[in-house]
């Protein structure tokens, strides 16, 4: 049974669930490949994945839209 947070502990923010639009769900089901995903997870577990420095610039560029 989870304990109630003490007054000193901040309560974590939990966003309200948002329904997934049917067209987005259909696209995800068509494009998601569970085998490919699991191969990637296994690779990360076995080899440790890529260091953040190797891909953070691409992530930041995508977030900026450039």
N, CA, C and O of each residue as an XYZ file, in Angstrom:
264
protein
N       0.848     -1.182      0.000
C       0.000      0.000      0.000
C       0.891      1.241      0.000
O       1.761      1.370      0.861
N       0.689      2.156     -0.952
C       1.541      3.349     -1.008
C       1.320      4.253      0.193
O       0.212      4.382      0.713
N       2.412      4.871      0.614
C       2.324      5.803      1.733
C       1.933      7.182      1.221
O       2.286      7.573      0.108
N       1.208      7.900      2.041
C       0.870      9.282      1.722
C       2.122     10.134      1.864
O       2.903      9.909      2.789
N       2.344     11.118      0.969
C       3.532     11.962      1.112
C       3.449     12.788      2.391
O       2.378     13.235      2.801
N       4.598     12.974      2.997
C       4.643     13.834      4.180
C       4.554     15.278      3.712
O       4.783     15.550      2.534
N       4.231     16.204      4.591
C       4.099     17.610      4.172
C       5.376     18.186      3.556
O       5.302     19.141      2.783
N       6.549     17.623      3.883
C       7.801     18.138      3.346
C       8.049     17.667      1.909
O       8.785     18.315      1.166
N       7.442     16.552      1.518
C       7.677     15.992      0.193
C       6.724     16.603     -0.827
O       5.519     16.665     -0.586
N       7.251     17.059     -1.970
C       6.349     17.585     -2.992
C       5.546     16.436     -3.622
O       6.053     15.327     -3.789
N       4.319     16.718     -3.958
C       3.475     15.733     -4.627
C       3.811     15.790     -6.117
O       3.766     16.868     -6.709
N       4.145     14.654     -6.737
C       4.508     14.691     -8.153
C       3.316     15.089     -9.017
O       2.174     14.728     -8.729
N       3.601     15.839    -10.081
C       2.564     16.262    -11.012
C       2.204     15.100    -11.919
O       3.086     14.495    -12.529
N       0.946     14.786    -12.013
C       0.474     13.732    -12.904
C      -0.525     14.371    -13.857
O      -1.615     14.764    -13.441
N      -0.157     14.481    -15.151
C      -1.075     15.110    -16.091
C      -2.314     14.253    -16.326
O      -2.272     13.028    -16.211
N      -3.398     14.909    -16.651
C      -4.640     14.190    -16.950
C      -4.482     13.442    -18.268
O      -3.855     13.961    -19.191
N      -5.034     12.241    -18.376
C      -4.940     11.513    -19.640
C      -5.676     12.249    -20.754
O      -6.701     12.890    -20.525
N      -5.138     12.145    -21.945
C      -5.737     12.784    -23.112
C      -6.064     11.684    -24.120
O      -5.196     10.870    -24.436
N      -7.286     11.641    -24.628
C      -7.617     10.598    -25.593
C      -6.790     10.745    -26.872
O      -6.511     11.857    -27.322
N      -6.407      9.616    -27.442
C      -5.637      9.613    -28.685
C      -6.632      9.650    -29.840
O      -7.532      8.813    -29.910
N      -6.472     10.622    -30.752
C      -7.391     10.688    -31.895
C      -7.322      9.398    -32.716
O      -6.239      8.838    -32.890
N      -8.454      8.924    -33.220
C      -8.483      7.661    -33.967
C      -7.523      7.625    -35.155
O      -6.921      6.585    -35.423
N      -7.368      8.743    -35.873
C      -6.468      8.736    -37.030
C      -5.005      8.591    -36.601
O      -4.216      7.954    -37.301
N      -4.644      9.168    -35.476
C      -3.282      9.019    -34.960
C      -3.046      7.583    -34.498
O      -1.981      7.017    -34.749
N      -4.017      7.003    -33.837
C      -3.912      5.631    -33.387
C      -3.789      4.669    -34.575
O      -2.994      3.730    -34.533
N      -4.567      4.899    -35.623
C      -4.493      4.057    -36.824
C      -3.112      4.163    -37.467
O      -2.538      3.153    -37.874
N      -2.574      5.388    -37.559
C      -1.237      5.587    -38.136
C      -0.188      4.851    -37.304
O       0.695      4.191    -37.851
N      -0.290      4.969    -35.987
C       0.689      4.322    -35.107
C       0.641      2.806    -35.272
O       1.680      2.147    -35.302
N      -0.546      2.267    -35.379
C      -0.682      0.814    -35.544
C      -0.102      0.353    -36.881
O       0.417     -0.759    -36.978
N      -0.186      1.185    -37.895
C       0.334      0.820    -39.215
C       1.851      0.929    -39.277
O       2.490      0.173    -40.008
N       2.437      1.851    -38.527
C       3.865      2.115    -38.664
C       4.727      1.483    -37.575
O       5.938      1.352    -37.754
N       4.131      1.089    -36.455
C       4.903      0.519    -35.349
C       5.264     -0.929    -35.659
O       4.410     -1.727    -36.046
N       6.519     -1.249    -35.486
C       7.003     -2.614    -35.697
C       7.546     -3.118    -34.360
O       8.635     -2.727    -33.941
N       6.786     -3.985    -33.695
C       7.171     -4.467    -32.367
C       8.513     -5.191    -32.409
O       9.318     -5.049    -31.489
N       8.761     -5.961    -33.459
C      10.035     -6.689    -33.555
C      11.210     -5.711    -33.627
O      12.220     -5.897    -32.948
N      11.075     -4.676    -34.449
C      12.134     -3.671    -34.570
C      12.355     -2.957    -33.237
O      13.494     -2.715    -32.837
N      11.264     -2.623    -32.556
C      11.352     -1.957    -31.267
C      12.097     -2.835    -30.251
O      13.003     -2.365    -29.562
N      11.710     -4.098    -30.168
C      12.342     -4.997    -29.209
C      13.806     -5.245    -29.540
O      14.625     -5.396    -28.633
N      14.148     -5.289    -30.820
C      15.561     -5.415    -31.198
C      16.351     -4.214    -30.693
O      17.472     -4.361    -30.205
N      15.765     -3.028    -30.812
C      16.422     -1.823    -30.311
C      16.589     -1.845    -28.807
O      17.635     -1.457    -28.287
N      15.558     -2.298    -28.102
C      15.640     -2.391    -26.635
C      16.731     -3.381    -26.236
O      17.529     -3.102    -25.341
N      16.767     -4.531    -26.895
C      17.798     -5.527    -26.572
C      19.195     -4.978    -26.842
O      20.124     -5.209    -26.068
N      19.334     -4.252    -27.943
C      20.632     -3.667    -28.267
C      21.065     -2.687    -27.182
O      22.228     -2.684    -26.776
N      20.149     -1.867    -26.718
C      20.468     -0.909    -25.652
C      20.840     -1.656    -24.372
O      21.800     -1.286    -23.697
N      20.096     -2.694    -24.038
C      20.398     -3.461    -22.827
C      21.772     -4.123    -22.915
O      22.513     -4.153    -21.933
N      22.110     -4.652    -24.089
C      23.373     -5.373    -24.249
C      24.573     -4.449    -24.410
O      25.658     -4.743    -23.908
N      24.381     -3.329    -25.112
C      25.511     -2.469    -25.470
C      25.506     -1.113    -24.771
O      26.449     -0.338    -24.934
N      24.473     -0.814    -24.004
C      24.445      0.437    -23.255
C      23.885      1.624    -24.005
O      23.768      2.702    -23.421
N      23.535      1.480    -25.262
C      22.959      2.591    -26.001
C      23.997      3.621    -26.396
O      25.194      3.442    -26.170
N      23.522      4.690    -26.985
C      24.388      5.770    -27.445
C      24.511      6.837    -26.359
O      23.543      7.095    -25.643
N      25.675      7.458    -26.224
C      25.796      8.552    -25.251
C      24.957      9.758    -25.699
O      24.825     10.025    -26.893
N      24.411     10.458    -24.751
C      23.555     11.609    -25.028
C      24.230     12.606    -25.967
O      23.582     13.180    -26.842
N      25.518     12.805    -25.784
C      26.238     13.776    -26.609
C      26.195     13.426    -28.094
O      26.334     14.312    -28.937
N      26.007     12.162    -28.424
C      26.026     11.757    -29.826
C      24.737     12.114    -30.575
O      24.723     12.107    -31.806
N      23.652     12.425    -29.848
C      22.404     12.719    -30.555
C      21.636     13.920    -30.016
O      20.593     14.264    -30.572
N      22.107     14.567    -28.964
C      21.358     15.687    -28.382
C      21.200     16.851    -29.356
O      20.166     17.519    -29.348
N      22.201     17.105    -30.191
C      22.092     18.212    -31.151
C      20.939     17.973    -32.120
O      20.212     18.907    -32.460
N      20.766     16.737    -32.566
C      19.661     16.418    -33.481
C      18.323     16.565    -32.785
O      17.366     17.037    -33.398
N      18.228     16.172    -31.519
C      16.990     16.304    -30.770
C      16.641     17.780    -30.575
O      15.491     18.183    -30.752
N      17.639     18.574    -30.210
C      17.404     20.008    -30.012
C      16.991     20.684    -31.324
O      16.111     21.545    -31.326
N      17.623     20.299    -32.435
C      17.273     20.874    -33.743
C      15.823     20.524    -34.095
O      15.077     21.369    -34.589
N      15.434     19.269    -33.836
C      14.062     18.867    -34.139
C      13.074     19.636    -33.271
O      11.997     20.003    -33.741
N      13.426     19.884    -32.012
C      12.551     20.638    -31.120
C      12.393     22.082    -31.585
O      11.335     22.688    -31.417
N      13.459     22.625    -32.170
C      13.398     24.002    -32.695
C      12.697     24.056    -34.040
O      12.316     25.134    -34.496
N      12.519     22.898    -34.684
C      11.882     22.868    -35.994
C      12.853     23.128    -37.124
O      12.435     23.451    -38.236
N      14.145     22.993    -36.859
C      15.126     23.233    -37.917
C      15.795     21.958    -38.353
O      16.650     21.981    -39.239
